[in-house]
Amino acid sequence: MLLDLPNEILLCIAESFDLSRDILAFVQVQTNVSPTTPAQRDHSLLAERLVREYHGNVNAVHDGNTPLLYAASDGSIKVVDALLASRQIQVNWRNTKGHSALWRAARYGYTDIVKRLLKQDNIKVNIADRTQGTTPLAVAVIQGHAKTVESLLTARRIKVNIRDRRGWTPVFHALSRAISYGDRSILEMILTRPDVDLLHQDEEGRTPLIYAVQYNEVSLTAMFLRHPTSRTEPRDFHGRTALWYAVQQGNTDIIPLLLDSGADDGNLSATRLLLRDPTVWTPVFALHAVNNVLPPLCMAADRGSIEMVRSLVECGWYVNEVDVEGRTPLHCAAENGHDPVVQVLLANEQLDVNARDHRKSTALHEAAWKGYGCTPLWYATRHGHYNVALKLLEESNVIVNTVCRFQTQPEKSTSLHHAVNCNATQTVQRLLARTALNPNVTDDCGRTPLSCASRAGNLPMVELLLSRSDVRVNSAEQNEQPPLWSAASQGHIQVVERLLQCGDIEVNQGWGPYSSPLLAAITRGHSGVAMRLLNCVPRPDVNARTYLGDSALSLTAREGHVDVVARLLEDWQTDRNGADRQGRTALWWAARAGQAQIVQRLLEDDRVLIDVMDNDGVDAMGAARSYYHFEVVWLIRTHYFGRYSNWTGGRPHNLTTRS
């Protein structure tokens, strides 16, 4: 091989070569030989003599690199010295990747070469590569070359805050090594620089402090907090602060460090200023509740992290902070049923138990101002956390009539609605004991709490609600469901019995365009309820109609409720021949449905007309015949001839034409 020849022979050969090419070739060959090879010759001396004695082009390029880059990459100090001795040397030349000689030497940790390059007056110490944007200092930090980093930091023109493509400064890389390998020497070294800035944020908006907190590094967090440029307020691009991450991680050691940061009264952090001055709590929303991110105390309360909540509260954290929906920590705890958290919050004198949330739309914002926000009590009862609700009700000034209105799904229910619907008797008792309670608020379906209990057939709850004298048993507005109507429509006869005992009950009151309690019971097949209503005093309106014109008699005749039909026919006020919008009577419907027993009972009443036709000209016999109810046809024909046997005026035309 060429390199096996003595240096003297190689020099003789070199005299006939092109000097630029010779220098580059020999240096390149020299750098490609492993320094650990036992038979290695003194090729650095050869390269040095080629440079010094033959005055070649020291900046010749081969495969994108100059001799200086090759030498710096391989750690060839003598070759570097020889090249740097040339006045023509370009120390800042970069290859296609943007690597300079200083960058390569820093990358491989050749500290002596780095020192020599730094002595060059025109050396550019902050040139970054073209791929990752890392400077010589950053790449030395990444590789963990502490001595090289130390040398670079002594450079007069070194900049320690240059960001790479990820937005990372050398501090970020040093922190990464400290977290991954436990090597903090480089990080400590960089932090001694007076110009290092810890407020720089990477491509995700995170600061070194946030990363230290996120990875639960207590000592690193403390180290950063001691630095004069450290702040706890910066948020990442998701709106999360260092404190937010501490709460998320559940680290009770880091939270006090963050809250105690900036203890020097002459340089208080914004967080500490907020903690000390309760009059400036508005910025808490801006600092911690952005981009739908829960602020720290809200997040701790939402998760039921009792230690986190206690730690924040004991450090003086504002207990009434709000998230982007206006919910306080008490809202979050009450909504999720975190009883211990509620107790801790209630023990704080600054807690506003009536704090209301809001929705970010004009209509809902106005609704909140008019008293339609959601209180912690509302959240607790809405989600069935009645232990929490009972503790809230121990507060003297808690608001009990709050309802909530959402834009897309109205939910105007009160806490009393929630407790009644869930049969939470103790909570209902506590609520009813409040003189400020309005027990007649309607929800989005128009139901009062009494209507809800009646509809559910919950007799004990109905009794409990009726124990309060101001509970209405009748509806006050057209869109309000009367309790009696609710019970009758669902067939709850015991509740109907109890409501009928109320002296001022209105037995004919229906719901909006819907029918009366009697018609509601008949329509839904609750004949027992219908019979009870027909026997009550005062009597219901037996001739009331549905919106289609159906009467109680027509409906019961069609459905086959013989006892109800008989009871209606006993009432002289009942209209036997009332027709609906299609002109059809009770007899017509019974005949069409084939209800022979009811047809028989109707025909026994002389006031029932047999030959009434509907709007299409079809009478009861025709309706029965069209559905092949021949037994009914025979009944009608027989009763007809029996009724008109002594009549001398001739048979009615309809029976004549159909005989």
Secondary structure, DSSP 4 states (H G I P E B T S, - for coil): -GGGS-HHHHHHHHTTS-HHHHHHHHHHHHHTS-TT-TT---HHHHHHHHHHHH---TT--BTTB-HHHHHHHHT-HHHHHHHHTSTT--TT---TT---HHHHHHHHT-HHHHHHHHTSTT--TTPPPSSS---HHHHHHHHT-HHHHHHHHT-TT--S----TTS--HHHHHHHHHHHH---HHHHHHHTSTT--TT---TTS--HHHHHHHTT-HHHHHHHHTSTT--S----TTS--HHHHHHHHT-TTHHHHHHT---SGGG--HHHHHHH-GGG-HHHHHHH--TTPPPHHHHHHHHT-HHHHHHHHHTT--TT---TT---HHHHHHHHT-HHHHHHHHT-TT--TT-----SSHHHHHHIIIIIS--HHHHHHHTT-HHHHHHHTTSTT------B--SSS-B---HHHHHHHTT-HHHHHHHHT-TT--TT---TTS--HHHHHHHHT-HHHHHHHHTSTT--SS-SSTTSPPHHHHHHHHT-HHHHHHHHTSTT--TT---TTS--HHHHHHHTT-HHHHHHHHTSSSPP-TT-B-TT--BHHHHHHHHT-HHHHHHHHHSTTS-TT---TTS--HHHHHHHHT-HHHHHHHHTSTTS-S----TTS--HHHHHHHTT-HHHHHHHHHHHHHHTTT--S---HHHHHH-
